[in-house]
């Protein structure tokens, strides 16, 4: 199982926790929100960039990306007409909203890979 998304960054929002921010992106029909730490991926690195995201169950695929994080699916539910999948990367959240099923279930271990262009 591998989900690959080409995303346009729509905005970056500072959160209350120091050095933590949330990236809002559109990936075709998928809406993506990702929480990141400035010391891992500097916010300035995202200015004017797009990103590629891969959600996979294989660590080897993830390790081929600039950023690789291991996490768990913490919830799968409905948000209006969309399926909403929340993945926790040890406390940092990745939220995917999509009209189609992604084949992910609560407590699935996944790896999130990201590249920035």
C-alpha positions in Angstrom: 0.0 0.0 0.0 1.4 3.4 -1.0 -0.5 6.7 -1.4 1.4 9.3 -3.4 0.3 12.9 -3.5 1.5 15.9 -5.4 0.6 18.9 -3.3 0.4 22.7 -3.6 1.1 24.5 -0.4 -1.8 26.9 0.3 -0.5 28.3 3.6 1.6 27.9 6.7 0.1 28.7 10.1 2.1 29.1 13.3 0.8 27.1 16.3 0.9 28.0 19.9 3.7 25.6 20.7 7.0 27.3 20.0 8.6 26.5 16.6 5.7 24.3 15.6 3.6 25.2 12.5 0.9 23.6 10.3 1.1 23.4 6.5 -2.2 23.5 4.6 -2.0 21.9 1.1 -4.2 20.8 -1.8 -3.3 17.5 -3.4 -5.8 17.2 -6.2 -9.0 16.0 -4.6 -7.2 15.5 -1.2 -6.8 18.3 1.4 -3.8 17.8 3.6 -2.8 19.4 6.9 0.6 18.6 8.4 2.1 19.8 11.7 5.9 20.2 11.6 8.7 21.5 13.8 10.9 24.3 12.5 14.1 22.5 13.6 13.2 19.5 11.5 12.0 21.3 8.4 12.6 25.0 8.6 9.4 27.0 7.7 11.4 29.2 5.4 12.3 26.1 3.3 8.6 25.9 2.3 8.1 29.4 1.0 7.0 29.3 -2.7 7.4 25.5 -2.8 5.2 22.5 -3.5 5.6 19.1 -1.8 5.3 15.4 -2.6 3.9 13.2 0.1 4.0 9.4 0.3 2.0 7.4 2.9 3.3 3.8 2.9 3.6 0.8 5.2 7.3 0.3 4.0 10.1 2.1 5.8 12.4 1.6 2.8 10.1 3.7 0.6 9.9 6.4 3.2 13.7 6.6 3.7 14.1 7.8 0.0 12.4 11.1 0.9 13.9 14.3 2.4 11.7 13.8 5.5 10.6 10.4 6.8 8.4 9.9 9.9 6.8 6.9 11.4 3.3 7.1 12.9 0.0 5.5 13.5 -3.5 6.1 12.1 -5.4 7.4 15.2 -8.8 7.9 13.6 -10.8 7.3 10.4 -14.1 9.0 10.0 -16.4 11.2 8.0 -16.1 15.0 7.7 -19.1 16.0 5.7 -18.9 14.2 2.3 -15.2 13.4 2.8 -13.3 10.6 4.6 -11.0 12.1 7.3 -7.9 10.2 8.3 -5.7 11.4 11.2 -2.2 10.1 11.5 0.0 10.9 14.6 3.7 11.2 14.0 4.6 10.9 17.7 2.2 13.8 18.5 2.5 15.8 15.3 -0.7 15.3 13.3 -1.2 14.6 9.6 -4.8 15.0 8.5 -6.0 13.8 5.1 -9.5 14.7 3.8 -10.6 12.9 0.7 -13.8 11.8 -1.1 -12.4 8.3 -1.6 -11.4 5.5 0.8 -7.6 5.3 1.4 -7.6 1.8 2.9 -6.2 2.9 6.2 -7.6 1.7 9.6 -7.1 2.9 13.2 -3.8 1.7 14.7 -2.2 0.9 11.3 1.5 1.7 11.4 2.5 4.0 8.5 5.4 6.0 7.2 5.1 9.5 5.9 7.7 10.6 3.4 7.9 14.2 2.1 9.9 16.1 -0.5 9.8 19.8 -1.2 10.3 21.4 -4.6 
